[in-house]
Structure formats: structure tokens, C-alpha cells
Amino acid sequence: MNSDQKYIEACLKNDPKAQAKLFRKYFNRMYIICLRLAKNNMDADDILQEGFIKVFANLKSFRNEGSLESWMRRIMINTSFNFYKRKYPSFQEVDFEKISIPRHKPADALDLIAEKDISCLVEELPKGYKKVFMLSAVQGYTHKEIGKMLHISKNTSKSQLNRAKTSLKEKISNVFQYEDFNSYYENCLAG
């Protein structure tokens, strides 16, 4: 019996010490996910708290078919999507299939740009592109898993990821053409 199984059994008996241990064990990994999906630190804190409440409330439904961490990660991701749906009720999903993006290949500048700078550019992506990009490129989910999470087809996930990458390449190319490179990032990071 692994340590997670011991924590699960104790948590199902409402053992606060086991809940605290499970929380501490997965806090950092779940918080990183929340930070990457949230618009700011306060939202990430709220998503994390709400996510862990759901973890403990639904622990009895964990079927040991995969890792506990993957199950918790999915809860955090779904919690963040639901959080923003509640926060912005007038927001309407964009039909990404109707958007055409010009296909040209800019110079490859990815090696010249820092991770924080790429993160700033990712934040500027349309919501659907950003979701798929984060789930695929950052979290490592397959297109099939992303499709199930976002209620889209596997091919739509692939298409949105390709469009996100194309958009990021264009943005990176544009950044290098920006006259005051440092000013661009100061504005980006302040916004």
C-alpha cells in the first residue's frame, strides 16, 4: 500500500492530520498548475483552495485507475475553468474554427527569448488557444485528454495548439522588431 492510499483511507475517515499531510504533499505541484491557469496570484489562491475542497469532498470517487496527482491536477484545471466561467458570466466562447490565421514562417527567435517573456506572450493568446497550449505544452496532456477536458474534438485540440504556436511565433517575431525591446516587456509584465 503506497502512502497516497494510506492518506486517502484516513481522509475518507475525516482525519484532519491526513488531510493536512496530503495537502502539504501536493500543495506546490497543484499551486503551480493554478498559477499557470490563473490571471493573477489572488485568483490562483482561490482556485487552489476551491480545488482542494473538491479533492477532499470527492476523494471517495477516486478509483485508483491512475495516479492521485493526475486526478487532482484534473480537478484543479476544471476548477480554474469553472472559476472563470463564474467570474465572467457574460464571456462567450470563441469559435476558433472560424478564425483564419495567416500561415507564414517567421524567423525562429525562441532560443533568444526568456521563459518569463514567453509566459507574457502566452497570456496575450486568445482564451481557447491559451487553454490548449497550457494543457499540451506545459502540462503534457494528450490531445485526446484535452478534448475530454474542454469538450472539444481531438482534431480541434490539435488545430488550436498549432494556431497558438503560430500566433506565438508571430508575436515573438514582432517583439524583436519592436524598437524599445525592454519597454515592451516592462509594459507586458506590468499589465
N, C-alpha and C positions, 0 to 999 in steps of 0.2 A: 504494500500500500504506500503510495507516494505521499509527500507532505501535503499536496493540494487536496488529496482525498480526505486526509485527516482534518484539514481545515474545513472542508465542505461539510463533513459529517457533524463537526462541532458547531458550525454556523447554522446548520439546519436545526440544531437544538437551542438556537438563540444564545450561544456562548459569546459574550462580548469580547473576551480575550482572543478567541479565534477570529472573530470579525476584525479586530484591530490588527492581528498578525497578517491576515490575508490582505487587508487594506495596505499595510506598510510594504508587504512583499511586492504588490503590483502598482503602488502609487506612482512611482516615477515613470514606468512604461505607459500607463494609462494617461498620465498628465501630458506626456509628450504628444500623444495622439490628439488629445483635446486642444493643446496649444496649436497644433498644425491645422486643425479644422476650424478653430475659433477665429473671430475677427480681432479679439484682444484678450488680455490676461484675465480680466474680470469674467468675460464670457466663458473662458476655459475653466476657471474655478467653478462656475455654476454648472457647466456641463459635467465636469468631473464628479461633483457632489451628487447631482441627479443620476449620473451613470452608476455610481456605487450604490446608491439607494436601490436602483433597479437590479443591480447584481445581487444584492442580498435578498431582495424581495422575490427574485426569480431563480434563485440558486437551486431550488427543488426541481426546476425544469432542465437543468444541465444534465445531459445524458452521457457524458464521458465518451462521446463519439470523436471528439477532437481534443485539443488542449484547452484547459481552462482559460489560458491567456487569450487564445483566439476568440473564444466565446465572449470574454469580457471586452475585447477590442471591438467586436461587432456591436455590442451594447453601447459602447462609448460613441462609435460612429453614428449609429442610429439615433442616439440621444442628441448628438450635435445637430443632425439634420432636423429632428423634431423641434429642438430648441429654437432654431432659426425660422422654422415654419410658424411657430407660435409668436416669435418676436416680431416678425414681419408678415402679418396675415394677408396683406394686400399684394404680396410678392407673387408673381405668376411665373411658372416655369417657362423657359425659352425653348422653342422647338429648334434644336440645333441642326436637324436635318435640312431645314430651310435656309440656313445661313451658308453662304458660299464664301470661302476664304481663298484668295489668290494663291496659287502654288508657284512660288519661286524659291530658289535655294540661296539664302543669304550666306555670306562668309561665316564660317564656323568660329564663333568667338567664345564658346562655352568654356574653353580652357583658360580664358583671360578674365573671367568674372568670378567673384567670390560667392560662396553658398548663400550668405545673407543677402547679396544682391539678387541672386536668382529667386530667393524667397520673396523679396519685394516685388519682383516682376510676376511671380506666380499669383500674388494677391490681386494683381490687376486683371487676371483672366476672368472671363465670364464664369458665372457660378457653376454651370454644368461641366465645363472644361476643367475647372479647378478641382471639383469633386473627383472626377475620373482620374485626373493627373495625380492627385494626392493619394488616392486609393491604390493606383497602379505603381507609379514611380517611387512613392515614398513608403507606402505600407506593404507593397508587394503582393496585393491581391491579384488574382487572375481575372480575365475579362468575364468569365462565367460567374465568379463570385460577385464582381462589381455589378453585373447585370441584375443578379438577385437582390442585392442591397438597394440599388437605385430604381428597381423595377423598369429596367431597360433591357434591350436585347444585347447579346454578346457583341454583335457587329456594331451596334450603336456605341458601346463602350470603346471598341477599337477605333471607331471613327472619331469620337470625341478626344481620345488620347492623341491621335495623330494631329488633330486640329489644334490641340493645346500645345503640342510640341512645335508645330509650325508657327503658331502665334508667339510662343516664347522665343523662337529663333529670330522672328521679325523684330520683336521688342529688344532683344539683345543687340541685334544689328543696329537698330535705331539709337540705342544708348551710346554706342561707340561713335555715332555721328553727332551726338548731342555736343554742343560747343563747350558747355561747362559740366563735365562729367561728374565732378564732386558735388556740384549744386543739385544735379538730378537726384543723386542718392540721398542727399540731406532732405530734399523735398519728399521723396518717396518714404523714407523712414519716419519723417515727422507726420506724414498723413496717415 
